[in-house]
Amino acid sequence: MAAPDARLAACAAFVARRLLDSGLVKAGSGAPVRKAVETVLLFDRDRERQLEAEVEKLLRAHGAATLGAGVDYAEMFRKAKRLLAEKKRIPL
């Protein structure tokens, strides 16, 4: 499940602070580092949402077959998401 914007902003601020404090990143202020981290997190979140939408579309298209087989929808969703992510080379 994808994280909301406020949570991603808080995570980005935390990661940026840790990067600056540890000396792994050198910047005049923390704002550009936080913005860069937040941009990456938002991109990843949006890509995961697109993947989940595609999985839902696939499961709806094959809904009768999965319901007839008595398969748990949540488990089928997780498996389909993992397989589609591997196929598209999206790390989860």
DOMAR-766890 format. One record per atom (N, C-alpha, C, CB): residue number from 1; atom name; y, x, z. Coordinates in pm, whole numbers. Last residue first. Glycine has a CB too. Layout:
<site NUM; CA; <Y; X; Z>>
...
// end
This chain:
<site 92; N; <-395; 1026; -512>>
<site 92; CA; <-372; 921; -412>>
<site 92; C; <-366; 980; -274>>
<site 92; CB; <-480; 814; -418>>
<site 91; N; <-279; 1151; -821>>
<site 91; CA; <-333; 1177; -688>>
<site 91; C; <-299; 1063; -592>>
<site 91; CB; <-280; 1309; -634>>
<site 90; N; <-377; 1062; -1132>>
<site 90; CA; <-273; 1031; -1034>>
<site 90; C; <-334; 1058; -897>>
<site 90; CB; <-221; 882; -1046>>
<site 89; N; <-523; 1069; -1376>>
<site 89; CA; <-488; 1192; -1302>>
<site 89; C; <-368; 1171; -1211>>
<site 89; CB; <-459; 1305; -1400>>
<site 88; N; <-629; 848; -1486>>
<site 88; CA; <-491; 879; -1523>>
<site 88; C; <-439; 1006; -1455>>
<site 88; CB; <-401; 762; -1489>>
<site 87; N; <-880; 854; -1364>>
<site 87; CA; <-871; 855; -1510>>
<site 87; C; <-732; 896; -1556>>
<site 87; CB; <-906; 717; -1566>>
<site 86; N; <-810; 835; -1095>>
<site 86; CA; <-878; 956; -1145>>
<site 86; C; <-864; 968; -1295>>
<site 86; CB; <-1026; 955; -1105>>
<site 85; N; <-700; 579; -1098>>
<site 85; CA; <-616; 693; -1061>>
<site 85; C; <-679; 823; -1108>>
<site 85; CB; <-595; 696; -909>>
<site 84; N; <-926; 430; -1161>>
<site 84; CA; <-814; 432; -1255>>
<site 84; C; <-720; 549; -1226>>
<site 84; CB; <-738; 299; -1250>>
<site 83; N; <-1079; 478; -929>>
<site 83; CA; <-1129; 518; -1060>>
<site 83; C; <-1016; 527; -1163>>
<site 83; CB; <-1235; 420; -1108>>
<site 82; N; <-912; 368; -727>>
<site 82; CA; <-952; 510; -722>>
<site 82; C; <-997; 559; -860>>
<site 82; CB; <-1065; 530; -619>>
<site 81; N; <-899; 103; -814>>
<site 81; CA; <-777; 183; -803>>
<site 81; C; <-811; 331; -802>>
<site 81; CB; <-700; 146; -675>>
<site 80; N; <-1166; 26; -793>>
<site 80; CA; <-1101; 23; -925>>
<site 80; C; <-974; 109; -923>>
<site 80; CB; <-1067; -121; -966>>
<site 79; N; <-1203; 52; -515>>
<site 79; CA; <-1282; 132; -609>>
<site 79; C; <-1216; 140; -746>>
<site 79; CB; <-1423; 73; -623>>
<site 78; N; <-1014; -134; -415>>
<site 78; CA; <-1008; 9; -378>>
<site 78; C; <-1084; 96; -477>>
<site 78; CB; <-1065; 29; -237>>
<site 77; N; <-1111; -372; -536>>
<site 77; CA; <-976; -325; -563>>
<site 77; C; <-965; -176; -533>>
<site 77; CB; <-873; -404; -482>>
<site 76; N; <-1361; -396; -417>>
<site 76; CA; <-1354; -379; -562>>
<site 76; C; <-1216; -324; -602>>
<site 76; CB; <-1382; -513; -634>>
<site 75; N; <-1279; -438; -154>>
<site 75; CA; <-1356; -318; -187>>
<site 75; C; <-1351; -290; -337>>
<site 75; CB; <-1501; -333; -141>>
<site 74; N; <-1145; -683; -186>>
<site 74; CA; <-1073; -566; -132>>
<site 74; C; <-1146; -436; -167>>
<site 74; CB; <-1057; -578; 20>>
<site 73; N; <-1350; -856; -280>>
<site 73; CA; <-1234; -826; -363>>
<site 73; C; <-1163; -698; -316>>
<site 73; CB; <-1136; -943; -363>>
<site 72; N; <-1694; -808; -271>>
<site 72; CA; <-1573; -818; -190>>
<site 72; C; <-1454; -772; -273>>
<site 72; CB; <-1587; -733; -60>>
<site 71; N; <-1903; -988; -495>>
<site 71; CA; <-1844; -861; -455>>
<site 71; C; <-1716; -887; -375>>
<site 71; CB; <-1814; -772; -580>>
<site 70; N; <-2061; -1182; -617>>
<site 70; CA; <-2045; -1183; -472>>
<site 70; C; <-1987; -1054; -417>>
<site 70; CB; <-2177; -1210; -407>>
<site 69; N; <-2080; -1219; -884>>
<site 69; CA; <-2166; -1115; -828>>
<site 69; C; <-2155; -1110; -676>>
<site 69; CB; <-2131; -979; -887>>
<site 68; N; <-1885; -1405; -935>>
<site 68; CA; <-2024; -1443; -953>>
<site 68; C; <-2120; -1343; -891>>
<site 68; CB; <-2054; -1457; -1099>>
<site 67; N; <-1657; -1252; -899>>
<site 67; CA; <-1685; -1361; -806>>
<site 67; C; <-1831; -1404; -814>>
<site 67; CB; <-1592; -1481; -835>>
<site 66; N; <-1679; -1077; -1115>>
<site 66; CA; <-1682; -1023; -980>>
<site 66; C; <-1711; -1132; -877>>
<site 66; CB; <-1549; -955; -947>>
<site 65; N; <-1666; -1252; -1333>>
<site 65; CA; <-1783; -1165; -1317>>
<site 65; C; <-1792; -1111; -1174>>
<site 65; CB; <-1777; -1048; -1416>>
<site 64; N; <-1416; -1371; -1302>>
<site 64; CA; <-1537; -1453; -1298>>
<site 64; C; <-1661; -1368; -1273>>
<site 64; CB; <-1552; -1532; -1429>>
<site 63; N; <-1232; -1152; -1330>>
<site 63; CA; <-1250; -1224; -1204>>
<site 63; C; <-1377; -1303; -1195>>
<site 63; CB; <-1136; -1316; -1184>>
<site 62; N; <-1137; -982; -1517>>
<site 62; CA; <-1282; -984; -1496>>
<site 62; C; <-1318; -1060; -1368>>
<site 62; CB; <-1337; -841; -1488>>
<site 61; N; <-866; -1023; -1502>>
<site 61; CA; <-931; -1040; -1633>>
<site 61; C; <-1083; -1049; -1618>>
<site 61; CB; <-894; -924; -1726>>
<site 60; N; <-819; -952; -1238>>
<site 60; CA; <-800; -1092; -1280>>
<site 60; C; <-871; -1119; -1412>>
<site 60; CB; <-651; -1125; -1293>>
<site 59; N; <-868; -679; -1256>>
<site 59; CA; <-956; -761; -1173>>
<site 59; C; <-940; -909; -1206>>
<site 59; CB; <-927; -738; -1025>>
<site 58; N; <-657; -598; -1424>>
<site 58; CA; <-796; -578; -1464>>
<site 58; C; <-891; -668; -1386>>
<site 58; CB; <-836; -432; -1445>>
<site 57; N; <-439; -666; -1262>>
<site 57; CA; <-453; -727; -1395>>
<site 57; C; <-598; -715; -1443>>
<site 57; CB; <-357; -660; -1496>>
<site 56; N; <-481; -497; -1043>>
<site 56; CA; <-484; -642; -1024>>
<site 56; C; <-504; -715; -1157>>
<site 56; CB; <-354; -689; -958>>
<site 55; N; <-445; -251; -1175>>
<site 55; CA; <-575; -284; -1116>>
<site 55; C; <-587; -434; -1095>>
<site 55; CB; <-595; -209; -981>>
<site 54; N; <-174; -270; -1238>>
<site 54; CA; <-272; -258; -1345>>
<site 54; C; <-412; -292; -1295>>
<site 54; CB; <-270; -116; -1404>>
<site 53; N; <-64; -275; -984>>
<site 53; CA; <-44; -390; -1073>>
<site 53; C; <-145; -388; -1186>>
<site 53; CB; <99; -390; -1130>>
<site 52; N; <-136; -19; -894>>
<site 52; CA; <-190; -137; -827>>
<site 52; C; <-175; -262; -913>>
<site 52; CB; <-120; -157; -693>>
<site 51; N; <19; 137; -1070>>
<site 51; CA; <-126; 149; -1071>>
<site 51; C; <-190; 26; -1008>>
<site 51; CB; <-171; 277; -998>>
<site 50; N; <274; 64; -988>>
<site 50; CA; <232; 35; -1125>>
<site 50; C; <80; 41; -1136>>
<site 50; CB; <296; 135; -1223>>
<site 49; N; <267; 166; -726>>
<site 49; CA; <283; 22; -747>>
<site 49; C; <240; -18; -888>>
<site 49; CB; <429; -19; -723>>
<site 48; N; <249; 439; -784>>
<site 48; CA; <138; 373; -715>>
<site 48; C; <146; 221; -732>>
<site 48; CB; <137; 410; -566>>
<site 47; N; <498; 478; -899>>
<site 47; CA; <379; 503; -980>>
<site 47; C; <258; 437; -917>>
<site 47; CB; <355; 654; -998>>
<site 46; N; <661; 427; -681>>
<site 46; CA; <668; 338; -798>>
<site 46; C; <546; 355; -887>>
<site 46; CB; <795; 364; -877>>
<site 45; N; <589; 643; -515>>
<site 45; CA; <568; 506; -470>>
<site 45; C; <567; 408; -588>>
<site 45; CB; <677; 467; -370>>
<site 44; N; <677; 859; -672>>
<site 44; CA; <535; 846; -640>>
<site 44; C; <501; 703; -595>>
<site 44; CB; <496; 946; -530>>
<site 43; N; <952; 808; -674>>
<site 43; CA; <877; 815; -800>>
<site 43; C; <729; 793; -775>>
<site 43; CB; <900; 951; -869>>
<site 42; N; <1007; 828; -400>>
<site 42; CA; <1028; 701; -469>>
<site 42; C; <952; 697; -601>>
<site 42; CB; <1178; 678; -494>>
<site 41; N; <949; 1101; -357>>
<site 41; CA; <873; 998; -286>>
<site 41; C; <887; 861; -354>>
<site 41; CB; <920; 988; -140>>
<site 40; N; <1143; 1220; -522>>
<site 40; CA; <1000; 1242; -549>>
<site 40; C; <916; 1135; -481>>
<site 40; CB; <958; 1382; -500>>
<site 39; N; <1376; 1131; -394>>
<site 39; CA; <1353; 1100; -535>>
<site 39; C; <1205; 1114; -569>>
<site 39; CB; <1437; 1191; -625>>
<site 38; N; <1351; 1251; -142>>
<site 38; CA; <1348; 1104; -153>>
<site 38; C; <1320; 1061; -298>>
<site 38; CB; <1482; 1044; -106>>
<site 37; N; <1382; 1519; -210>>
<site 37; CA; <1255; 1473; -152>>
<site 37; C; <1241; 1322; -167>>
<site 37; CB; <1245; 1513; -3>>
<site 36; N; <1648; 1509; -301>>
<site 36; CA; <1541; 1554; -390>>
<site 36; C; <1405; 1506; -340>>
<site 36; CB; <1541; 1706; -401>>
<site 35; N; <1783; 1423; -71>>
<site 35; CA; <1788; 1341; -193>>
<site 35; C; <1675; 1380; -288>>
<site 35; CB; <1925; 1356; -263>>
<site 34; N; <1737; 1638; 101>>
<site 34; CA; <1687; 1505; 136>>
<site 34; C; <1681; 1417; 12>>
<site 34; CB; <1776; 1441; 243>>
<site 33; N; <1877; 1835; -41>>
<site 33; CA; <1733; 1851; -18>>
<site 33; C; <1671; 1715; 14>>
<site 33; CB; <1706; 1951; 98>>
<site 32; N; <2139; 1741; -31>>
<site 32; CA; <2071; 1756; -160>>
<site 32; C; <1919; 1770; -147>>
<site 32; CB; <2126; 1877; -232>>
<site 31; N; <2180; 1730; 262>>
<site 31; CA; <2186; 1612; 176>>
<site 31; C; <2116; 1631; 41>>
<site 31; CB; <2330; 1574; 153>>
<site 30; N; <2194; 1961; 411>>
<site 30; CA; <2065; 1896; 399>>
<site 30; C; <2062; 1780; 301>>
<site 30; CB; <2021; 1848; 532>>
<site 29; N; <2380; 2231; 259>>
<site 29; CA; <2366; 2116; 347>>
<site 29; C; <2231; 2050; 322>>
<site 29; CB; <2483; 2014; 326>>
<site 28; N; <2316; 2464; 123>>
<site 28; CA; <2439; 2457; 200>>
<site 28; C; <2437; 2342; 299>>
<site 28; CB; <2558; 2442; 108>>
<site 27; N; <1978; 2582; 155>>
<site 27; CA; <2079; 2497; 93>>
<site 27; C; <2201; 2494; 184>>
<site 27; CB; <2025; 2353; 67>>
<site 26; N; <1658; 2696; 115>>
<site 26; CA; <1791; 2735; 158>>
<site 26; C; <1891; 2650; 80>>
<site 26; CB; <1816; 2889; 135>>
<site 25; N; <1337; 2636; 239>>
<site 25; CA; <1440; 2596; 143>>
<site 25; C; <1574; 2637; 200>>
<site 25; CB; <1436; 2442; 114>>
<site 24; N; <1199; 2749; 444>>
<site 24; CA; <1133; 2741; 313>>
<site 24; C; <1230; 2705; 202>>
<site 24; CB; <1021; 2640; 317>>
<site 23; N; <1300; 2745; 697>>
<site 23; CA; <1350; 2848; 607>>
<site 23; C; <1282; 2848; 471>>
<site 23; CB; <1332; 2981; 669>>
<site 22; N; <1251; 2549; 877>>
<site 22; CA; <1148; 2653; 863>>
<site 22; C; <1192; 2766; 771>>
<site 22; CB; <1019; 2592; 811>>
<site 21; N; <1473; 2385; 844>>
<site 21; CA; <1452; 2453; 972>>
<site 21; C; <1352; 2567; 961>>
<site 21; CB; <1405; 2355; 1077>>
<site 20; N; <1430; 2285; 582>>
<site 20; CA; <1548; 2367; 612>>
<site 20; C; <1528; 2447; 740>>
<site 20; CB; <1673; 2279; 626>>
<site 19; N; <1191; 2144; 616>>
<site 19; CA; <1201; 2248; 515>>
<site 19; C; <1318; 2342; 544>>
<site 19; CB; <1217; 2186; 376>>
<site 18; N; <1265; 1959; 816>>
<site 18; CA; <1161; 2059; 843>>
<site 18; C; <1166; 2174; 742>>
<site 18; CB; <1022; 1994; 840>>
<site 17; N; <1460; 1809; 680>>
<site 17; CA; <1495; 1882; 802>>
<site 17; C; <1394; 1992; 831>>
<site 17; CB; <1503; 1785; 922>>
<site 16; N; <1298; 1700; 476>>
<site 16; CA; <1411; 1789; 442>>
<site 16; C; <1452; 1872; 562>>
<site 16; CB; <1531; 1707; 391>>
<site 15; N; <1126; 1540; 628>>
<site 15; CA; <1071; 1652; 550>>
<site 15; C; <1183; 1751; 515>>
<site 15; CB; <1003; 1601; 420>>
<site 14; N; <1313; 1354; 735>>
<site 14; CA; <1229; 1436; 822>>
<site 14; C; <1178; 1560; 748>>
<site 14; CB; <1111; 1354; 875>>
<site 13; N; <1417; 1238; 503>>
<site 13; CA; <1507; 1308; 594>>
<site 13; C; <1428; 1401; 686>>
<site 13; CB; <1589; 1207; 678>>
<site 12; N; <1183; 1122; 400>>
<site 12; CA; <1254; 1225; 323>>
<site 12; C; <1347; 1305; 412>>
<site 12; CB; <1333; 1161; 208>>
<site 11; N; <1129; 932; 598>>
<site 11; CA; <1034; 1041; 573>>
<site 11; C; <1100; 1155; 497>>
<site 11; CB; <912; 989; 494>>
<site 10; N; <1352; 766; 563>>
<site 10; CA; <1331; 834; 691>>
<site 10; C; <1235; 951; 675>>
<site 10; CB; <1277; 735; 796>>
<site 9; N; <1307; 677; 302>>
<site 9; CA; <1430; 752; 333>>
<site 9; C; <1414; 828; 464>>
<site 9; CB; <1551; 656; 341>>
<site 8; N; <1066; 539; 337>>
<site 8; CA; <1070; 658; 251>>
<site 8; C; <1194; 742; 279>>
<site 8; CB; <1066; 617; 103>>
<site 7; N; <1157; 331; 501>>
<site 7; CA; <1057; 425; 552>>
<site 7; C; <1056; 553; 469>>
<site 7; CB; <916; 360; 551>>
<site 6; N; <1331; 201; 325>>
<site 6; CA; <1382; 257; 451>>
<site 6; C; <1284; 359; 508>>
<site 6; CB; <1408; 145; 554>>
<site 5; N; <1158; 114; 113>>
<site 5; CA; <1264; 213; 91>>
<site 5; C; <1313; 279; 220>>
<site 5; CB; <1382; 148; 21>>
<site 4; N; <805; 87; 211>>
<site 4; CA; <938; 34; 179>>
<site 4; C; <1043; 146; 172>>
<site 4; CB; <980; -70; 285>>
<site 3; N; <506; 219; 51>>
<site 3; CA; <600; 213; 163>>
<site 3; C; <735; 155; 120>>
<site 3; CB; <620; 354; 223>>
<site 2; N; <217; 56; -85>>
<site 2; CA; <337; 138; -100>>
<site 2; C; <435; 114; 16>>
<site 2; CB; <404; 109; -233>>
<site 1; N; <-117; 84; 0>>
<site 1; CA; <0; 0; 0>>
<site 1; C; <124; 89; 0>>
<site 1; CB; <-1; -95; 121>>
// end
